[in-house]
Amino acid sequence: MAITILSSPGVMAAYNQIPYTVSSNMTSQPNFNFIVDVNEIGGTNNPLARLKYPKQPSSSELTFDVGNVLKNYVSFDFGNALAARIAANTRSRINYYTEYRELYDVSGIPTLSGVLASVPTSPNSSNFKLATNAIFDFEDYSPNAYLNCNVSGFGFLNADLAEPENIELTQNRILTFFDPNRVVTHIAISADGIAPQTIAVSLTANEYLFNINAGKYLFDLTGGITSPNNVVIRLLAGATTVATKRFKVGDNCSQYETVRLHWMNKLGGFEAFNFNKNTINAMSIDRKQFKAPLPIGYSQSDRLKTNYNTTINDKITINSDWISEEQSVLFEQLATSPIIYLERSANDFVAANILNAEYEVKNYLTDRKLFNVTFEIEYSYSRYRQSL
């Protein structure tokens, strides 16, 4: 009995295919099946799934996908860095390994072998396969899509726009970066009017994804940053800059209240944007009623119909200032994101959902004019009134 691993993926997005190819020299046995156990490093309920695959006609090889299993075990990380310079994203990934067995009839009795191979060969807390909460579109996907995306093996998992990102001094910004070799040693911050400062960081062993609190927490930690200002945040490996993010710090000069949204992008990081034009607060109301029998000789104050279940869903219509073509493309990920937060303060976030059923990506060449964008958002919870 022998199972040979022919190919296995590297770092992959759990919401795409995660393909493996294996072969066996026992496929001629009666009722042969490959058995694949998908396990989590340090998991207490292994296997997470046991997959059974029959042999393929005239072939000793099998190609299969474990993405459908692993996507159920990844979530997201947002608040882990709200009160820290840096934090490991342990919910945005799963460290896993696969084990292989054979199942076939021996003297007419189905017989399961022991473990014949595993990937990695000797899995442990520092030797594992990694799947993240990222997802790639049909045309973007490849077996190496994650590593070959704009991070190029390392970098921020946030949009790299030509213009600096707008932020206010009291607002928060969570940046996510991918560092499989944990080369980052410092965060450097520079701004007009203050001396550049370098802050040492320590990355958690055997982790690949990290969040940085790059908003109010870092501004306060540095001190001296005023509005308006241009701020540059760099990740350093020793003295070498490996990633850069630029901010334009300013105050809300609009007559309207700023609505700041954070949303998870396709790579599992979070984007943020200030909507500072006309805002409309509204609500949808759903009522259920019952009719009560009235006595003979009822009075006008007696109630025939009574509302016994009143549900209120709060909605906000928000509008952006003039935006660039790059930002218009970025907002497509807001329109489709499953995780959205409305920031009320640097440490107060409310879960929300986008209600827009359509989104049009605009560009200046087509529209021949400046453009903005409108979204309708709804809090993820409902409010209720008394049932009297």
C-alpha positions, -999 to 999 in steps of 0.1 A, spaced: 0 0 0 13 34 -10 -1 69 -17 20 94 -35 14 132 -33 17 145 -68 9 182 -61 -3 203 -33 -11 241 -30 7 268 -12 -11 297 6 -46 297 -8 -80 315 -5 -104 292 12 -133 305 -8 -116 293 -41 -105 258 -51 -77 243 -30 -66 214 -52 -45 184 -44 -35 155 -67 -25 121 -53 -21 86 -66 -21 50 -53 -6 17 -64 -37 -2 -50 -65 11 -72 -69 -23 -88 -83 -36 -55 -121 -43 -53 -142 -13 -44 -112 9 -39 -116 44 -25 -93 72 -15 -100 85 20 -89 121 28 -89 135 63 -88 173 66 -74 183 99 -68 216 118 -34 221 135 -42 219 172 -78 210 164 -97 191 191 -123 177 167 -101 162 140 -108 154 113 -128 184 104 -141 163 75 -134 128 61 -138 128 23 -143 96 3 -134 94 -34 -138 63 -56 -111 55 -81 -113 71 -115 -116 48 -146 -83 38 -160 -64 61 -137 -45 57 -104 -46 94 -98 -71 116 -80 -75 154 -80 -98 169 -54 -106 202 -37 -107 209 1 -118 245 -2 -154 237 5 -144 223 39 -119 250 49 -141 280 41 -164 269 70 -135 275 95 -123 310 85 -139 342 97 -124 377 99 -104 399 122 -112 436 128 -114 446 165 -83 426 175 -60 456 169 -83 484 182 -62 487 214 -28 475 202 -2 485 176 -4 452 159 -22 419 163 -22 385 146 -52 376 126 -60 341 139 -96 340 127 -89 351 91 -70 319 84 -69 282 92 -37 262 97 -45 227 84 -30 195 71 -44 165 51 -40 128 58 -45 99 33 -58 64 37 -71 37 14 -104 18 16 -110 -14 -3 -124 -49 2 -103 -76 17 -119 -110 14 -152 -92 8 -149 -70 39 -144 -32 35 -110 -25 52 -96 9 60 -58 14 61 -38 35 85 -24 68 75 -3 63 44 7 99 37 1 134 49 7 170 37 29 183 52 48 151 59 52 160 96 25 185 105 29 206 137 24 241 150 52 254 127 47 231 97 13 234 81 -8 244 51 -25 278 52 -59 289 39 -72 324 43 -105 342 41 -97 357 7 -115 351 -25 -106 356 -62 -129 361 -91 -131 335 -119 -106 353 -141 -82 362 -113 -80 327 -97 -50 304 -101 -34 279 -78 -10 307 -67 -34 335 -68 -29 347 -32 8 350 -34 8 365 -69 -18 392 -62 -7 428 -56 10 418 -23 37 400 -44 45 377 -15 44 404 11 25 437 17 -7 454 27 -39 436 18 -55 470 12 -62 491 -19 -31 509 -32 -47 541 -45 -28 569 -63 -43 595 -40 -37 595 -2 -66 581 18 -87 607 37 -90 603 75 -98 625 105 -76 626 136 -103 610 157 -110 581 133 -97 546 132 -81 527 104 -73 490 104 -46 479 79 -39 442 72 -6 429 59 7 395 48 41 385 62 47 348 59 83 351 71 76 377 98 102 401 85 86 433 98 104 447 128 91 483 130 63 506 121 75 540 110 53 571 109 61 605 95 41 636 90 45 673 83 58 692 113 69 663 135 101 642 136 97 607 120 92 581 146 99 544 146 80 519 167 93 484 174 68 455 169 70 418 177 51 394 154 35 363 167 54 332 158 39 310 130 14 336 120 11 351 84 -16 378 87 -16 408 109 -37 439 116 -22 473 124 -42 501 142 -31 529 119 -57 555 129 -63 574 161 -44 550 183 -12 554 162 -18 592 159 -21 596 197 9 573 203 30 594 180 18 628 192 22 661 174 1 652 143 -23 680 135 -50 686 109 -46 691 80 -15 670 75 1 643 52 9 611 70 30 582 57 30 549 75 57 524 65 65 488 75 102 482 80 123 451 79 153 464 97 160 496 78 143 484 46 108 497 37 86 468 26 52 484 25 38 520 25 4 536 32 -3 573 28 -30 593 46 -44 628 42 -55 639 77 -81 666 77 -113 678 94 -148 674 80 -154 707 62 -188 696 49 -220 709 64 -231 673 67 -222 648 93 -195 623 82 -205 587 79 -174 565 80 -177 529 68 -152 500 71 -157 469 49 -139 436 42 -123 434 8 -117 404 -13 -83 397 2 -97 397 38 -84 431 47 -105 461 56 -110 493 35 -125 525 49 -141 557 35 -157 589 47 -190 598 32 -195 635 39 -224 647 18 -261 646 23 -272 619 47 -309 607 51 -320 587 81 -351 567 77 -367 535 89 -390 507 76 -417 496 100 -434 462 100 -466 458 121 -487 428 130 -522 432 145 -549 412 161 -586 420 166 -601 416 201 -637 409 207 -655 439 221 -683 438 248 -718 448 241 -720 484 249 -684 491 240 -671 526 242 -650 545 217 -619 541 239 -620 503 236 -594 489 212 -606 467 183 -572 464 165 -540 461 185 -504 462 172 -487 432 189 -455 430 170 -438 462 157 -403 458 141 -382 488 131 -353 486 107 -331 517 106 -317 528 73 -292 555 62 -288 568 27 -252 582 23 -235 601 -4 -198 606 -12 -180 636 -24 -165 636 -59 -146 603 -63 -119 590 -87 -122 561 -111 -100 541 -87 -124 547 -59 -153 538 -80 -138 504 -87 -130 501 -49 -166 507 -40 -177 476 -60 -162 456 -31 -182 477 -6 -214 470 -26 -207 433 -24 -189 429 10 -204 406 36 -189 425 65 -195 462 69 -191 484 100 -203 520 106 -178 538 128 -194 560 155 -160 566 173 -125 552 171 -137 523 194 -174 521 186 -185 502 155 -220 491 144 -225 462 121 -244 472 89 -254 458 55 -256 474 20 -291 474 5 -282 485 -30 -292 458 -55 -271 473 -83 -238 491 -86 -223 509 -116 -186 513 -119 -181 547 -135 -152 563 -154 -145 597 -167 -140 587 -203 -176 572 -204 -194 597 -183 -175 629 -192 -182 644 -158 -173 642 -122 -193 616 -103 -201 605 -68 -218 574 -53 -249 568 -32 -254 538 -9 -283 528 13 -272 509 44 -292 492 71 -281 483 106 -278 445 110 -302 445 140 -339 454 143 -356 475 170 -389 464 186 -417 482 204 -438 470 234 -466 444 228 -493 457 251 
